[in-house]
Amino acid sequence: MSKYVLRLTDALIKQAAPKDKIYKLSDGAGLYIAVQPSGSKVWRMKYLQQSGGESVLTFGRYPEVSIAKAREHRLAAHQLLER
């Protein structure tokens, strides 16, 4: 059964305060924002390789890469992975 994930908003991301360790805020379908201890926020996407291993793509820092742009990158990456 699929797990329901709330989509991120600018307000949620801006409220995300740094902690001692990196933590993730999920947007669904593998896309998440990693909040660094320094306060930096980076868009990443986790995916499975054909060999079964996991890999991570990095799309850039928030707010330079907006939520909409990160979702476009995720869609493009999923399309490439399907080929």
PDB file of N, CA, C and O in Angstrom, chain B, residues numbered from 101:
ATOM      1  N   MET B 101       0.839  -1.170   0.000  1.00  0.00           N
ATOM      2  CA  MET B 101       0.000   0.000   0.000  1.00  0.00           C
ATOM      3  C   MET B 101       0.892   1.244   0.000  1.00  0.00           C
ATOM      4  O   MET B 101       1.861   1.309   0.757  1.00  0.00           O
ATOM      5  N   SER B 102       0.580   2.205  -0.821  1.00  0.00           N
ATOM      6  CA  SER B 102       1.367   3.428  -0.933  1.00  0.00           C
ATOM      7  C   SER B 102       1.166   4.309   0.289  1.00  0.00           C
ATOM      8  O   SER B 102       0.094   4.355   0.892  1.00  0.00           O
ATOM      9  N   LYS B 103       2.239   5.002   0.627  1.00  0.00           N
ATOM     10  CA  LYS B 103       2.202   5.940   1.741  1.00  0.00           C
ATOM     11  C   LYS B 103       1.888   7.319   1.187  1.00  0.00           C
ATOM     12  O   LYS B 103       2.509   7.748   0.214  1.00  0.00           O
ATOM     13  N   TYR B 104       0.932   8.023   1.790  1.00  0.00           N
ATOM     14  CA  TYR B 104       0.562   9.356   1.338  1.00  0.00           C
ATOM     15  C   TYR B 104       1.570  10.362   1.884  1.00  0.00           C
ATOM     16  O   TYR B 104       1.854  10.381   3.082  1.00  0.00           O
ATOM     17  N   VAL B 105       2.103  11.191   1.004  1.00  0.00           N
ATOM     18  CA  VAL B 105       3.076  12.203   1.392  1.00  0.00           C
ATOM     19  C   VAL B 105       2.522  13.577   1.040  1.00  0.00           C
ATOM     20  O   VAL B 105       2.096  13.811  -0.091  1.00  0.00           O
ATOM     21  N   LEU B 106       2.529  14.486   2.014  1.00  0.00           N
ATOM     22  CA  LEU B 106       2.119  15.860   1.733  1.00  0.00           C
ATOM     23  C   LEU B 106       3.168  16.512   0.850  1.00  0.00           C
ATOM     24  O   LEU B 106       4.367  16.349   1.077  1.00  0.00           O
ATOM     25  N   ARG B 107       2.724  17.242  -0.147  1.00  0.00           N
ATOM     26  CA  ARG B 107       3.662  17.960  -1.001  1.00  0.00           C
ATOM     27  C   ARG B 107       4.205  19.164  -0.247  1.00  0.00           C
ATOM     28  O   ARG B 107       3.498  19.806   0.530  1.00  0.00           O
ATOM     29  N   LEU B 108       5.456  19.449  -0.492  1.00  0.00           N
ATOM     30  CA  LEU B 108       6.107  20.569   0.177  1.00  0.00           C
ATOM     31  C   LEU B 108       5.580  21.906  -0.331  1.00  0.00           C
ATOM     32  O   LEU B 108       5.121  22.024  -1.467  1.00  0.00           O
ATOM     33  N   THR B 109       5.658  22.891   0.525  1.00  0.00           N
ATOM     34  CA  THR B 109       5.321  24.270   0.170  1.00  0.00           C
ATOM     35  C   THR B 109       6.506  25.154   0.555  1.00  0.00           C
ATOM     36  O   THR B 109       7.370  24.747   1.331  1.00  0.00           O
ATOM     37  N   ASP B 110       6.535  26.371   0.003  1.00  0.00           N
ATOM     38  CA  ASP B 110       7.597  27.308   0.364  1.00  0.00           C
ATOM     39  C   ASP B 110       7.610  27.563   1.865  1.00  0.00           C
ATOM     40  O   ASP B 110       8.675  27.640   2.477  1.00  0.00           O
ATOM     41  N   ALA B 111       6.433  27.692   2.455  1.00  0.00           N
ATOM     42  CA  ALA B 111       6.349  27.964   3.897  1.00  0.00           C
ATOM     43  C   ALA B 111       6.976  26.830   4.712  1.00  0.00           C
ATOM     44  O   ALA B 111       7.726  27.089   5.653  1.00  0.00           O
ATOM     45  N   LEU B 112       6.675  25.581   4.360  1.00  0.00           N
ATOM     46  CA  LEU B 112       7.247  24.442   5.085  1.00  0.00           C
ATOM     47  C   LEU B 112       8.768  24.412   4.958  1.00  0.00           C
ATOM     48  O   LEU B 112       9.474  24.139   5.929  1.00  0.00           O
ATOM     49  N   ILE B 113       9.264  24.692   3.765  1.00  0.00           N
ATOM     50  CA  ILE B 113      10.709  24.660   3.553  1.00  0.00           C
ATOM     51  C   ILE B 113      11.390  25.786   4.317  1.00  0.00           C
ATOM     52  O   ILE B 113      12.430  25.576   4.942  1.00  0.00           O
ATOM     53  N   LYS B 114      10.811  26.973   4.268  1.00  0.00           N
ATOM     54  CA  LYS B 114      11.402  28.115   4.969  1.00  0.00           C
ATOM     55  C   LYS B 114      11.416  27.904   6.476  1.00  0.00           C
ATOM     56  O   LYS B 114      12.315  28.397   7.158  1.00  0.00           O
ATOM     57  N   GLN B 115      10.438  27.183   7.007  1.00  0.00           N
ATOM     58  CA  GLN B 115      10.361  26.914   8.447  1.00  0.00           C
ATOM     59  C   GLN B 115      11.339  25.842   8.897  1.00  0.00           C
ATOM     60  O   GLN B 115      11.613  25.724  10.092  1.00  0.00           O
ATOM     61  N   ALA B 116      11.870  25.061   7.972  1.00  0.00           N
ATOM     62  CA  ALA B 116      12.762  23.952   8.323  1.00  0.00           C
ATOM     63  C   ALA B 116      14.070  24.503   8.896  1.00  0.00           C
ATOM     64  O   ALA B 116      14.868  25.113   8.184  1.00  0.00           O
ATOM     65  N   ALA B 117      14.268  24.280  10.171  1.00  0.00           N
ATOM     66  CA  ALA B 117      15.456  24.781  10.858  1.00  0.00           C
ATOM     67  C   ALA B 117      16.556  23.716  10.847  1.00  0.00           C
ATOM     68  O   ALA B 117      16.257  22.522  10.872  1.00  0.00           O
ATOM     69  N   PRO B 118      17.813  24.132  10.812  1.00  0.00           N
ATOM     70  CA  PRO B 118      18.912  23.167  10.845  1.00  0.00           C
ATOM     71  C   PRO B 118      18.935  22.398  12.168  1.00  0.00           C
ATOM     72  O   PRO B 118      18.536  22.913  13.213  1.00  0.00           O
ATOM     73  N   LYS B 119      19.409  21.165  12.096  1.00  0.00           N
ATOM     74  CA  LYS B 119      19.578  20.315  13.277  1.00  0.00           C
ATOM     75  C   LYS B 119      21.023  19.827  13.296  1.00  0.00           C
ATOM     76  O   LYS B 119      21.821  20.209  12.440  1.00  0.00           O
ATOM     77  N   ASP B 120      21.355  18.994  14.259  1.00  0.00           N
ATOM     78  CA  ASP B 120      22.720  18.477  14.380  1.00  0.00           C
ATOM     79  C   ASP B 120      23.122  17.599  13.201  1.00  0.00           C
ATOM     80  O   ASP B 120      24.298  17.533  12.842  1.00  0.00           O
ATOM     81  N   LYS B 121      22.149  16.927  12.605  1.00  0.00           N
ATOM     82  CA  LYS B 121      22.414  16.037  11.474  1.00  0.00           C
ATOM     83  C   LYS B 121      21.523  16.425  10.305  1.00  0.00           C
ATOM     84  O   LYS B 121      20.512  17.105  10.476  1.00  0.00           O
ATOM     85  N   ILE B 122      21.916  15.980   9.111  1.00  0.00           N
ATOM     86  CA  ILE B 122      21.100  16.196   7.914  1.00  0.00           C
ATOM     87  C   ILE B 122      19.766  15.472   8.098  1.00  0.00           C
ATOM     88  O   ILE B 122      19.729  14.346   8.595  1.00  0.00           O
ATOM     89  N   TYR B 123      18.670  16.126   7.694  1.00  0.00           N
ATOM     90  CA  TYR B 123      17.382  15.437   7.679  1.00  0.00           C
ATOM     91  C   TYR B 123      16.645  15.784   6.392  1.00  0.00           C
ATOM     92  O   TYR B 123      16.990  16.749   5.709  1.00  0.00           O
ATOM     93  N   LYS B 124      15.628  14.989   6.067  1.00  0.00           N
ATOM     94  CA  LYS B 124      14.922  15.103   4.795  1.00  0.00           C
ATOM     95  C   LYS B 124      13.472  15.525   4.996  1.00  0.00           C
ATOM     96  O   LYS B 124      12.820  15.151   5.971  1.00  0.00           O
ATOM     97  N   LEU B 125      12.990  16.320   4.034  1.00  0.00           N
ATOM     98  CA  LEU B 125      11.564  16.642   3.921  1.00  0.00           C
ATOM     99  C   LEU B 125      11.123  16.117   2.557  1.00  0.00           C
ATOM    100  O   LEU B 125      11.595  16.599   1.527  1.00  0.00           O
ATOM    101  N   SER B 126      10.235  15.152   2.540  1.00  0.00           N
ATOM    102  CA  SER B 126       9.839  14.493   1.303  1.00  0.00           C
ATOM    103  C   SER B 126       8.745  15.242   0.561  1.00  0.00           C
ATOM    104  O   SER B 126       7.838  15.820   1.161  1.00  0.00           O
ATOM    105  N   ASP B 127       8.859  15.213  -0.786  1.00  0.00           N
ATOM    106  CA  ASP B 127       7.831  15.783  -1.656  1.00  0.00           C
ATOM    107  C   ASP B 127       7.125  14.677  -2.437  1.00  0.00           C
ATOM    108  O   ASP B 127       6.163  14.955  -3.153  1.00  0.00           O
ATOM    109  N   GLY B 128       7.577  13.441  -2.316  1.00  0.00           N
ATOM    110  CA  GLY B 128       6.971  12.311  -3.000  1.00  0.00           C
ATOM    111  C   GLY B 128       7.720  11.916  -4.254  1.00  0.00           C
ATOM    112  O   GLY B 128       8.458  12.717  -4.829  1.00  0.00           O
ATOM    113  N   ALA B 129       7.526  10.672  -4.676  1.00  0.00           N
ATOM    114  CA  ALA B 129       8.133  10.106  -5.887  1.00  0.00           C
ATOM    115  C   ALA B 129       9.651  10.231  -5.887  1.00  0.00           C
ATOM    116  O   ALA B 129      10.266  10.420  -6.936  1.00  0.00           O
ATOM    117  N   GLY B 130      10.258  10.124  -4.693  1.00  0.00           N
ATOM    118  CA  GLY B 130      11.707  10.138  -4.582  1.00  0.00           C
ATOM    119  C   GLY B 130      12.323  11.510  -4.365  1.00  0.00           C
ATOM    120  O   GLY B 130      13.493  11.603  -3.996  1.00  0.00           O
ATOM    121  N   LEU B 131      11.563  12.581  -4.585  1.00  0.00           N
ATOM    122  CA  LEU B 131      12.091  13.936  -4.441  1.00  0.00           C
ATOM    123  C   LEU B 131      12.023  14.370  -2.981  1.00  0.00           C
ATOM    124  O   LEU B 131      11.007  14.183  -2.311  1.00  0.00           O
ATOM    125  N   TYR B 132      13.111  14.948  -2.501  1.00  0.00           N
ATOM    126  CA  TYR B 132      13.135  15.472  -1.146  1.00  0.00           C
ATOM    127  C   TYR B 132      14.108  16.638  -1.049  1.00  0.00           C
ATOM    128  O   TYR B 132      14.943  16.847  -1.929  1.00  0.00           O
ATOM    129  N   ILE B 133      13.986  17.380   0.022  1.00  0.00           N
ATOM    130  CA  ILE B 133      14.925  18.455   0.292  1.00  0.00           C
ATOM    131  C   ILE B 133      15.710  18.040   1.533  1.00  0.00           C
ATOM    132  O   ILE B 133      15.134  17.697   2.566  1.00  0.00           O
ATOM    133  N   ALA B 134      17.035  18.077   1.411  1.00  0.00           N
ATOM    134  CA  ALA B 134      17.915  17.731   2.526  1.00  0.00           C
ATOM    135  C   ALA B 134      18.303  19.014   3.239  1.00  0.00           C
ATOM    136  O   ALA B 134      18.869  19.925   2.635  1.00  0.00           O
ATOM    137  N   VAL B 135      17.997  19.080   4.521  1.00  0.00           N
ATOM    138  CA  VAL B 135      18.326  20.254   5.326  1.00  0.00           C
ATOM    139  C   VAL B 135      19.650  19.953   6.042  1.00  0.00           C
ATOM    140  O   VAL B 135      19.737  19.034   6.857  1.00  0.00           O
ATOM    141  N   GLN B 136      20.666  20.739   5.721  1.00  0.00           N
ATOM    142  CA  GLN B 136      22.013  20.541   6.255  1.00  0.00           C
ATOM    143  C   GLN B 136      22.158  21.221   7.622  1.00  0.00           C
ATOM    144  O   GLN B 136      21.414  22.156   7.919  1.00  0.00           O
ATOM    145  N   PRO B 137      23.100  20.770   8.458  1.00  0.00           N
ATOM    146  CA  PRO B 137      23.357  21.434   9.734  1.00  0.00           C
ATOM    147  C   PRO B 137      23.737  22.917   9.574  1.00  0.00           C
ATOM    148  O   PRO B 137      23.527  23.714  10.488  1.00  0.00           O
ATOM    149  N   SER B 138      24.289  23.276   8.426  1.00  0.00           N
ATOM    150  CA  SER B 138      24.660  24.670   8.164  1.00  0.00           C
ATOM    151  C   SER B 138      23.448  25.549   7.837  1.00  0.00           C
ATOM    152  O   SER B 138      23.554  26.775   7.807  1.00  0.00           O
ATOM    153  N   GLY B 139      22.295  24.913   7.593  1.00  0.00           N
ATOM    154  CA  GLY B 139      21.089  25.645   7.219  1.00  0.00           C
ATOM    155  C   GLY B 139      20.817  25.596   5.724  1.00  0.00           C
ATOM    156  O   GLY B 139      19.737  25.991   5.285  1.00  0.00           O
ATOM    157  N   SER B 140      21.768  25.124   4.935  1.00  0.00           N
ATOM    158  CA  SER B 140      21.590  24.987   3.489  1.00  0.00           C
ATOM    159  C   SER B 140      20.532  23.916   3.205  1.00  0.00           C
ATOM    160  O   SER B 140      20.440  22.917   3.919  1.00  0.00           O
ATOM    161  N   LYS B 141      19.740  24.136   2.157  1.00  0.00           N
ATOM    162  CA  LYS B 141      18.679  23.206   1.769  1.00  0.00           C
ATOM    163  C   LYS B 141      18.900  22.804   0.318  1.00  0.00           C
ATOM    164  O   LYS B 141      18.953  23.658  -0.567  1.00  0.00           O
ATOM    165  N   VAL B 142      19.029  21.494   0.073  1.00  0.00           N
ATOM    166  CA  VAL B 142      19.407  20.979  -1.240  1.00  0.00           C
ATOM    167  C   VAL B 142      18.354  20.002  -1.743  1.00  0.00           C
ATOM    168  O   VAL B 142      17.925  19.104  -1.018  1.00  0.00           O
ATOM    169  N   TRP B 143      17.938  20.190  -3.014  1.00  0.00           N
ATOM    170  CA  TRP B 143      16.982  19.276  -3.653  1.00  0.00           C
ATOM    171  C   TRP B 143      17.708  18.008  -4.104  1.00  0.00           C
ATOM    172  O   TRP B 143      18.754  18.076  -4.749  1.00  0.00           O
ATOM    173  N   ARG B 144      17.136  16.847  -3.754  1.00  0.00           N
ATOM    174  CA  ARG B 144      17.704  15.563  -4.173  1.00  0.00           C
ATOM    175  C   ARG B 144      16.573  14.613  -4.551  1.00  0.00           C
ATOM    176  O   ARG B 144      15.421  14.784  -4.153  1.00  0.00           O
ATOM    177  N   MET B 145      16.950  13.600  -5.341  1.00  0.00           N
ATOM    178  CA  MET B 145      15.996  12.559  -5.717  1.00  0.00           C
ATOM    179  C   MET B 145      16.670  11.209  -5.599  1.00  0.00           C
ATOM    180  O   MET B 145      17.736  10.981  -6.170  1.00  0.00           O
ATOM    181  N   LYS B 146      16.046  10.322  -4.860  1.00  0.00           N
ATOM    182  CA  LYS B 146      16.559   8.959  -4.716  1.00  0.00           C
ATOM    183  C   LYS B 146      15.845   8.072  -5.734  1.00  0.00           C
ATOM    184  O   LYS B 146      14.637   8.192  -5.941  1.00  0.00           O
ATOM    185  N   TYR B 147      16.609   7.182  -6.364  1.00  0.00           N
ATOM    186  CA  TYR B 147      16.010   6.262  -7.327  1.00  0.00           C
ATOM    187  C   TYR B 147      16.745   4.934  -7.314  1.00  0.00           C
ATOM    188  O   TYR B 147      17.869   4.843  -6.821  1.00  0.00           O
ATOM    189  N   LEU B 148      16.110   3.912  -7.854  1.00  0.00           N
ATOM    190  CA  LEU B 148      16.715   2.590  -7.952  1.00  0.00           C
ATOM    191  C   LEU B 148      17.361   2.405  -9.317  1.00  0.00           C
ATOM    192  O   LEU B 148      16.768   2.725 -10.347  1.00  0.00           O
ATOM    193  N   GLN B 149      18.576   1.890  -9.312  1.00  0.00           N
ATOM    194  CA  GLN B 149      19.260   1.554 -10.555  1.00  0.00           C
ATOM    195  C   GLN B 149      18.722   0.226 -11.073  1.00  0.00           C
ATOM    196  O   GLN B 149      18.065  -0.509 -10.336  1.00  0.00           O
ATOM    197  N   GLN B 150      18.997  -0.080 -12.328  1.00  0.00           N
ATOM    198  CA  GLN B 150      18.553  -1.352 -12.888  1.00  0.00           C
ATOM    199  C   GLN B 150      19.183  -2.527 -12.152  1.00  0.00           C
ATOM    200  O   GLN B 150      18.590  -3.603 -12.071  1.00  0.00           O
ATOM    201  N   SER B 151      20.379  -2.324 -11.617  1.00  0.00           N
ATOM    202  CA  SER B 151      21.066  -3.385 -10.880  1.00  0.00           C
ATOM    203  C   SER B 151      20.459  -3.615  -9.496  1.00  0.00           C
ATOM    204  O   SER B 151      20.803  -4.581  -8.815  1.00  0.00           O
ATOM    205  N   GLY B 152      19.547  -2.715  -9.079  1.00  0.00           N
ATOM    206  CA  GLY B 152      18.886  -2.852  -7.794  1.00  0.00           C
ATOM    207  C   GLY B 152      19.444  -1.939  -6.722  1.00  0.00           C
ATOM    208  O   GLY B 152      18.845  -1.803  -5.655  1.00  0.00           O
ATOM    209  N   GLY B 153      20.581  -1.309  -6.985  1.00  0.00           N
ATOM    210  CA  GLY B 153      21.169  -0.384  -6.011  1.00  0.00           C
ATOM    211  C   GLY B 153      20.471   0.966  -6.027  1.00  0.00           C
ATOM    212  O   GLY B 153      19.780   1.315  -6.984  1.00  0.00           O
ATOM    213  N   GLU B 154      20.662   1.709  -4.963  1.00  0.00           N
ATOM    214  CA  GLU B 154      20.074   3.045  -4.885  1.00  0.00           C
ATOM    215  C   GLU B 154      21.097   4.097  -5.280  1.00  0.00           C
ATOM    216  O   GLU B 154      22.292   3.951  -5.024  1.00  0.00           O
ATOM    217  N   SER B 155      20.609   5.161  -5.909  1.00  0.00           N
ATOM    218  CA  SER B 155      21.440   6.305  -6.268  1.00  0.00           C
ATOM    219  C   SER B 155      20.676   7.579  -5.941  1.00  0.00           C
ATOM    220  O   SER B 155      19.463   7.560  -5.729  1.00  0.00           O
ATOM    221  N   VAL B 156      21.409   8.683  -5.903  1.00  0.00           N
ATOM    222  CA  VAL B 156      20.808   9.972  -5.586  1.00  0.00           C
ATOM    223  C   VAL B 156      21.247  10.998  -6.621  1.00  0.00           C
ATOM    224  O   VAL B 156      22.428  11.092  -6.953  1.00  0.00           O
ATOM    225  N   LEU B 157      20.285  11.765  -7.128  1.00  0.00           N
ATOM    226  CA  LEU B 157      20.570  12.907  -8.007  1.00  0.00           C
ATOM    227  C   LEU B 157      20.408  14.171  -7.182  1.00  0.00           C
ATOM    228  O   LEU B 157      19.530  14.246  -6.322  1.00  0.00           O
ATOM    229  N   THR B 158      21.247  15.161  -7.437  1.00  0.00           N
ATOM    230  CA  THR B 158      21.131  16.453  -6.775  1.00  0.00           C
ATOM    231  C   THR B 158      20.742  17.484  -7.818  1.00  0.00           C
ATOM    232  O   THR B 158      21.378  17.580  -8.868  1.00  0.00           O
ATOM    233  N   PHE B 159      19.685  18.269  -7.531  1.00  0.00           N
ATOM    234  CA  PHE B 159      19.172  19.243  -8.486  1.00  0.00           C
ATOM    235  C   PHE B 159      19.583  20.677  -8.172  1.00  0.00           C
ATOM    236  O   PHE B 159      19.434  21.549  -9.028  1.00  0.00           O
ATOM    237  N   GLY B 160      20.086  20.944  -6.993  1.00  0.00           N
ATOM    238  CA  GLY B 160      20.520  22.289  -6.643  1.00  0.00           C
ATOM    239  C   GLY B 160      19.971  22.747  -5.311  1.00  0.00           C
ATOM    240  O   GLY B 160      19.212  22.040  -4.648  1.00  0.00           O
ATOM    241  N   ARG B 161      20.374  23.950  -4.938  1.00  0.00           N
ATOM    242  CA  ARG B 161      19.979  24.504  -3.643  1.00  0.00           C
ATOM    243  C   ARG B 161      18.666  25.280  -3.739  1.00  0.00           C
ATOM    244  O   ARG B 161      18.360  25.914  -4.749  1.00  0.00           O
ATOM    245  N   TYR B 162      17.920  25.204  -2.667  1.00  0.00           N
ATOM    246  CA  TYR B 162      16.730  26.018  -2.497  1.00  0.00           C
ATOM    247  C   TYR B 162      17.190  27.324  -1.878  1.00  0.00           C
ATOM    248  O   TYR B 162      17.994  27.258  -0.948  1.00  0.00           O
ATOM    249  N   PRO B 163      16.771  28.480  -2.292  1.00  0.00           N
ATOM    250  CA  PRO B 163      15.672  28.810  -3.191  1.00  0.00           C
ATOM    251  C   PRO B 163      16.090  29.030  -4.643  1.00  0.00           C
ATOM    252  O   PRO B 163      15.246  29.339  -5.484  1.00  0.00           O
ATOM    253  N   GLU B 164      17.405  28.872  -4.958  1.00  0.00           N
ATOM    254  CA  GLU B 164      17.826  29.048  -6.351  1.00  0.00           C
ATOM    255  C   GLU B 164      17.052  28.113  -7.286  1.00  0.00           C
ATOM    256  O   GLU B 164      16.695  28.489  -8.402  1.00  0.00           O
ATOM    257  N   VAL B 165      16.801  26.888  -6.810  1.00  0.00           N
ATOM    258  CA  VAL B 165      15.956  25.939  -7.545  1.00  0.00           C
ATOM    259  C   VAL B 165      14.629  25.885  -6.799  1.00  0.00           C
ATOM    260  O   VAL B 165      14.562  25.402  -5.668  1.00  0.00           O
ATOM    261  N   SER B 166      13.582  26.381  -7.436  1.00  0.00           N
ATOM    262  CA  SER B 166      12.263  26.449  -6.801  1.00  0.00           C
ATOM    263  C   SER B 166      11.624  25.061  -6.699  1.00  0.00           C
ATOM    264  O   SER B 166      12.119  24.090  -7.272  1.00  0.00           O
ATOM    265  N   ILE B 167      10.536  24.991  -5.969  1.00  0.00           N
ATOM    266  CA  ILE B 167       9.800  23.729  -5.867  1.00  0.00           C
ATOM    267  C   ILE B 167       9.341  23.277  -7.251  1.00  0.00           C
ATOM    268  O   ILE B 167       9.491  22.108  -7.607  1.00  0.00           O
ATOM    269  N   ALA B 168       8.787  24.194  -8.022  1.00  0.00           N
ATOM    270  CA  ALA B 168       8.285  23.855  -9.358  1.00  0.00           C
ATOM    271  C   ALA B 168       9.410  23.323 -10.238  1.00  0.00           C
ATOM    272  O   ALA B 168       9.226  22.335 -10.948  1.00  0.00           O
ATOM    273  N   LYS B 169      10.575  23.972 -10.197  1.00  0.00           N
ATOM    274  CA  LYS B 169      11.706  23.548 -11.023  1.00  0.00           C
ATOM    275  C   LYS B 169      12.217  22.181 -10.568  1.00  0.00           C
ATOM    276  O   LYS B 169      12.559  21.343 -11.401  1.00  0.00           O
ATOM    277  N   ALA B 170      12.273  21.950  -9.262  1.00  0.00           N
ATOM    278  CA  ALA B 170      12.704  20.653  -8.739  1.00  0.00           C
ATOM    279  C   ALA B 170      11.759  19.548  -9.197  1.00  0.00           C
ATOM    280  O   ALA B 170      12.200  18.448  -9.533  1.00  0.00           O
ATOM    281  N   ARG B 171      10.463  19.839  -9.211  1.00  0.00           N
ATOM    282  CA  ARG B 171       9.489  18.841  -9.684  1.00  0.00           C
ATOM    283  C   ARG B 171       9.652  18.579 -11.178  1.00  0.00           C
ATOM    284  O   ARG B 171       9.469  17.448 -11.629  1.00  0.00           O
ATOM    285  N   GLU B 172       9.992  19.608 -11.947  1.00  0.00           N
ATOM    286  CA  GLU B 172      10.272  19.413 -13.376  1.00  0.00           C
ATOM    287  C   GLU B 172      11.493  18.521 -13.558  1.00  0.00           C
ATOM    288  O   GLU B 172      11.486  17.621 -14.397  1.00  0.00           O
ATOM    289  N   HIS B 173      12.538  18.767 -12.778  1.00  0.00           N
ATOM    290  CA  HIS B 173      13.743  17.930 -12.837  1.00  0.00           C
ATOM    291  C   HIS B 173      13.417  16.478 -12.490  1.00  0.00           C
ATOM    292  O   HIS B 173      13.913  15.551 -13.130  1.00  0.00           O
ATOM    293  N   ARG B 174      12.568  16.288 -11.457  1.00  0.00           N
ATOM    294  CA  ARG B 174      12.174  14.928 -11.060  1.00  0.00           C
ATOM    295  C   ARG B 174      11.449  14.226 -12.211  1.00  0.00           C
ATOM    296  O   ARG B 174      11.730  13.066 -12.509  1.00  0.00           O
ATOM    297  N   LEU B 175      10.522  14.929 -12.851  1.00  0.00           N
ATOM    298  CA  LEU B 175       9.773  14.349 -13.963  1.00  0.00           C
ATOM    299  C   LEU B 175      10.713  13.974 -15.105  1.00  0.00           C
ATOM    300  O   LEU B 175      10.604  12.886 -15.671  1.00  0.00           O
ATOM    301  N   ALA B 176      11.637  14.874 -15.445  1.00  0.00           N
ATOM    302  CA  ALA B 176      12.590  14.599 -16.524  1.00  0.00           C
ATOM    303  C   ALA B 176      13.481  13.403 -16.170  1.00  0.00           C
ATOM    304  O   ALA B 176      13.777  12.571 -17.028  1.00  0.00           O
ATOM    305  N   ALA B 177      13.901  13.322 -14.922  1.00  0.00           N
ATOM    306  CA  ALA B 177      14.748  12.203 -14.498  1.00  0.00           C
ATOM    307  C   ALA B 177      13.988  10.885 -14.578  1.00  0.00           C
ATOM    308  O   ALA B 177      14.537   9.881 -15.031  1.00  0.00           O
ATOM    309  N   HIS B 178      12.729  10.879 -14.141  1.00  0.00           N
ATOM    310  CA  HIS B 178      11.921   9.658 -14.230  1.00  0.00           C
ATOM    311  C   HIS B 178      11.740   9.228 -15.685  1.00  0.00           C
ATOM    312  O   HIS B 178      11.782   8.037 -15.991  1.00  0.00           O
ATOM    313  N   GLN B 179      11.540  10.197 -16.580  1.00  0.00           N
ATOM    314  CA  GLN B 179      11.391   9.870 -18.001  1.00  0.00           C
ATOM    315  C   GLN B 179      12.667   9.275 -18.574  1.00  0.00           C
ATOM    316  O   GLN B 179      12.609   8.326 -19.356  1.00  0.00           O
ATOM    317  N   LEU B 180      13.808   9.815 -18.198  1.00  0.00           N
ATOM    318  CA  LEU B 180      15.090   9.267 -18.661  1.00  0.00           C
ATOM    319  C   LEU B 180      15.319   7.864 -18.108  1.00  0.00           C
ATOM    320  O   LEU B 180      15.812   6.988 -18.819  1.00  0.00           O
ATOM    321  N   LEU B 181      14.967   7.650 -16.857  1.00  0.00           N
ATOM    322  CA  LEU B 181      15.166   6.344 -16.248  1.00  0.00           C
ATOM    323  C   LEU B 181      14.279   5.269 -16.866  1.00  0.00           C
ATOM    324  O   LEU B 181      14.641   4.092 -16.866  1.00  0.00           O
ATOM    325  N   GLU B 182      13.129   5.661 -17.390  1.00  0.00           N
ATOM    326  CA  GLU B 182      12.226   4.703 -18.032  1.00  0.00           C
ATOM    327  C   GLU B 182      12.780   4.198 -19.360  1.00  0.00           C
ATOM    328  O   GLU B 182      12.450   3.094 -19.794  1.00  0.00           O
ATOM    329  N   ARG B 183      13.615   4.998 -19.999  1.00  0.00           N
ATOM    330  CA  ARG B 183      14.161   4.629 -21.313  1.00  0.00           C
ATOM    331  C   ARG B 183      15.225   3.585 -21.217  1.00  0.00           C
ATOM    332  O   ARG B 183      15.779   3.173 -22.236  1.00  0.00           O
TER     333      ARG B 183
END
